[in-house]
Amino acid sequence: MTETLAPVLGEATVQELRDALRGELLLPGDDGYAEAKQVWNGAHHDAMPAAVARVTGVADVIAALGFARSHDLPVAVRGGGHSVAGLSTSDGGMVIDLAPMRNVRVDPEGRVAYVGPGAVWGDVDHEAQQFGLATTGGLVSTTGVAGFTLGGGIGWLMRQYGLACDNLVAADVVTADGRLVHASADENADLFWGLRGGGGNFGIVTSFELALHPVGPEVYAGPLFLPGDAAGDLLRFYREWAPNQPDAITTAVSLATAPPLPVIPEKWHGKKVAIVIAVTAGPVEDGEALVRELRTVAEPVADLIHPMPYQFIQGLLDPLWPKGINAYFKAANLARLSDESIDSLVALHQDTPGPQCEIHVHQMGGAVGRVGQDETAFPERSMPFVVNAVTGTPEPELLGAHTEWARTVVASTKADHTGRAYVNFLGDADDAAEAAYGEETYRKLVALKERYDPTNVFHLNQNVVPSV
Ligand SMILES: Cc1cc2nc3c(=O)[nH]c(=O)nc-3n(C[C@H](O)[C@H](O)[C@H](O)COP(=O)(O)OP(=O)(O)OC[C@H]3O[C@@H](n4cnc5c(N)ncnc54)[C@H](O)[C@@H]3O)c2cc1C
């Protein structure tokens, strides 16, 4: 769909919305539209929204939402724009782009951050680290706080301080009918439950209040690169080691191809490597003991685990995942890592259709597992591992082969699946939310959806479908 709003609705009607907004309204053909419509995943760059409203505050959000509803335009809500499934854009719809609302205010005494819905994790870390504080954020610093937190939020501090959603103290939300409500443990507690894992199903969050914790400014952290043929030994070691570690360390294994970085010996560039990335949350001097055993698995290609600024580890992976890359992710929660799964992951690691096809195995547990299953809408707390097949390529024609590979990777571990999945790692827009959340949580989510968004205005997400 390429028509602009003006011919469809008339210039005067569109002008009404322009006048109602403090931010910009960009239609196809306007200067800035081509850039404003782009999301992170290049695979969704063809989508042509009828309009992008770059909102600057709650009043703009209410105006844009009301306009979209009264003209039957599908509504896409965009925080950081990192949805792998392309859920923050809409062909022919209205994108409510929260990017201009990226202010972060830290209260160092109260150890909370008030975060705008357009902020990315680099913004939060920049402000919070000024005071030696942080909260669980993304592995890539350009990921948006909004979608990340609402879906759950797996990050390097999670085993010490919980998921991002576990650190949500309160939120302001514009509901489908254009009301501004506050949600916290004491106010609209049902909505507060749903905002912690239930994604963007219940409204547009216009402010996040996040708990902060003392972290850094230096942490003992970094990647340990092992030869690719040590991948099996590493995963066999990891399945015993990871569940028995203290909260202070969070790690992930990445079966990958060595990028051509000067910190990796040149003869390894382009070769298969098995990487463990470790981040310790406590004092730097405690870090070496926490990673010591990881260093015994194989002779490393490069050992880059050492004291470093917390903000450095938070941005370490950024250059590998730039905006515009054509990406696909596929993930599942794992109850165990069986020999069969390990063997298939090792084989598929050797047989990737491109250099940026990686198998990530996240170490869960710690503080994540101690939050009661009913306390938040995050689907599952007890799984020891999450597997995520992550792919990216500058060449769109490789996307099909990458997608097929990622699906094969996850399917090959099926015997170990718990049956649920983390919605933010699902690369397909039509991946069923019901299966990801599991029956009981999904039933509660549907009831909440019917209370806050009975006509499914907010359907561009891992959608909870109202039954009324
Ligand atoms: C490079 C990369 C790295 C990633 N790393 C991690 C990681 O380390 N850990 C992890 O857990 N996940 C990670 N993810 C997945 C990430 O959590 C999701 O893509 C998340 O949705 C991104 O949030 P966003 O605000 O940038 O996304 P957007 O694309 O803006 O939005 C995603 C979804 O949230 C909704 N939404 C956005 N803002 C709001 C709002 N204010 N109110 C209501 N709904 C809203 C959107 O409508 C959409 O459905 C990564 C993704 C990428 C692309």
The ligand as a MOL file (V3000), in Angstrom:
LIG
                    3D

  0  0  0     0  0            999 V3000
M  V30 BEGIN CTAB
M  V30 COUNTS 53 58 0 0 0
M  V30 BEGIN ATOM
M  V30 1 C 19.9470 -6.4820 17.9870 0
M  V30 2 C 18.9550 -6.9890 19.0080 0
M  V30 3 C 19.3990 -7.3860 20.2390 0
M  V30 4 C 18.4890 -7.8490 21.1770 0
M  V30 5 N 18.9640 -8.2510 22.3980 0
M  V30 6 C 18.0900 -8.6640 23.3340 0
M  V30 7 C 18.5470 -9.0210 24.6300 0
M  V30 8 O 19.7160 -8.9430 24.9510 0
M  V30 9 N 17.6370 -9.4360 25.5240 0
M  V30 10 C 16.3130 -9.4830 25.2320 0
M  V30 11 O 15.5340 -9.8350 26.1110 0
M  V30 12 N 15.8580 -9.1460 24.0340 0
M  V30 13 C 16.7060 -8.7370 23.0770 0
M  V30 14 N 16.2510 -8.4080 21.8450 0
M  V30 15 C 14.8170 -8.5020 21.5630 0
M  V30 16 C 14.1300 -7.2620 22.0900 0
M  V30 17 O 13.8280 -7.4250 23.4490 0
M  V30 18 C 12.8220 -6.9930 21.3430 0
M  V30 19 O 13.0950 -6.8330 19.9860 0
M  V30 20 C 12.1080 -5.7740 21.9100 0
M  V30 21 O 10.7850 -5.8000 21.5020 0
M  V30 22 C 12.7590 -4.4830 21.4730 0
M  V30 23 O 12.1250 -3.3680 22.0350 0
M  V30 24 P 11.9950 -2.0280 21.1700 0
M  V30 25 O 11.3080 -1.0110 21.9970 0
M  V30 26 O 13.3020 -1.6940 20.5770 0
M  V30 27 O 11.0730 -2.5830 20.0190 0
M  V30 28 P 9.9130 -2.0120 19.0990 0
M  V30 29 O 10.1570 -2.6450 17.7770 0
M  V30 30 O 9.8180 -0.5460 19.1540 0
M  V30 31 O 8.6340 -2.6350 19.7670 0
M  V30 32 C 8.5080 -4.0150 20.0170 0
M  V30 33 C 7.0850 -4.3250 20.4720 0
M  V30 34 O 6.7830 -3.5820 21.6410 0
M  V30 35 C 5.6870 -2.6960 21.4140 0
M  V30 36 N 5.9910 -1.4110 22.0520 0
M  V30 37 C 7.0930 -0.6560 21.8570 0
M  V30 38 N 7.0460 0.4350 22.6320 0
M  V30 39 C 5.9010 0.3630 23.3320 0
M  V30 40 C 5.2870 1.1960 24.3050 0
M  V30 41 N 5.8710 2.2980 24.7400 0
M  V30 42 N 4.1060 0.8210 24.8100 0
M  V30 43 C 3.5020 -0.3110 24.4000 0
M  V30 44 N 4.0440 -1.1450 23.4860 0
M  V30 45 C 5.2230 -0.8040 22.9620 0
M  V30 46 C 5.6050 -2.5690 19.9090 0
M  V30 47 O 4.3450 -2.2330 19.4830 0
M  V30 48 C 6.0340 -3.9420 19.4440 0
M  V30 49 O 4.9670 -4.8470 19.5180 0
M  V30 50 C 17.1180 -7.9230 20.8810 0
M  V30 51 C 16.6670 -7.5170 19.6240 0
M  V30 52 C 17.5740 -7.0630 18.6970 0
M  V30 53 C 17.0900 -6.6590 17.3530 0
M  V30 END ATOM
M  V30 BEGIN BOND
M  V30 1 1 1 2
M  V30 2 1 2 3
M  V30 3 2 2 52
M  V30 4 2 3 4
M  V30 5 1 4 5
M  V30 6 1 4 50
M  V30 7 2 5 6
M  V30 8 1 6 7
M  V30 9 1 6 13
M  V30 10 2 7 8
M  V30 11 1 7 9
M  V30 12 1 9 10
M  V30 13 2 10 11
M  V30 14 1 10 12
M  V30 15 2 12 13
M  V30 16 1 13 14
M  V30 17 1 14 15
M  V30 18 1 14 50
M  V30 19 1 15 16
M  V30 20 1 16 17
M  V30 21 1 16 18
M  V30 22 1 18 19
M  V30 23 1 18 20
M  V30 24 1 20 21
M  V30 25 1 20 22
M  V30 26 1 22 23
M  V30 27 1 23 24
M  V30 28 2 24 25
M  V30 29 1 24 26
M  V30 30 1 24 27
M  V30 31 1 27 28
M  V30 32 2 28 29
M  V30 33 1 28 30
M  V30 34 1 28 31
M  V30 35 1 31 32
M  V30 36 1 32 33
M  V30 37 1 33 34
M  V30 38 1 33 48
M  V30 39 1 34 35
M  V30 40 1 35 36
M  V30 41 1 35 46
M  V30 42 1 36 37
M  V30 43 1 36 45
M  V30 44 2 37 38
M  V30 45 1 38 39
M  V30 46 1 39 40
M  V30 47 2 39 45
M  V30 48 1 40 41
M  V30 49 2 40 42
M  V30 50 1 42 43
M  V30 51 2 43 44
M  V30 52 1 44 45
M  V30 53 1 46 47
M  V30 54 1 46 48
M  V30 55 1 48 49
M  V30 56 2 50 51
M  V30 57 1 51 52
M  V30 58 1 52 53
M  V30 END BOND
M  V30 END CTAB
M  END
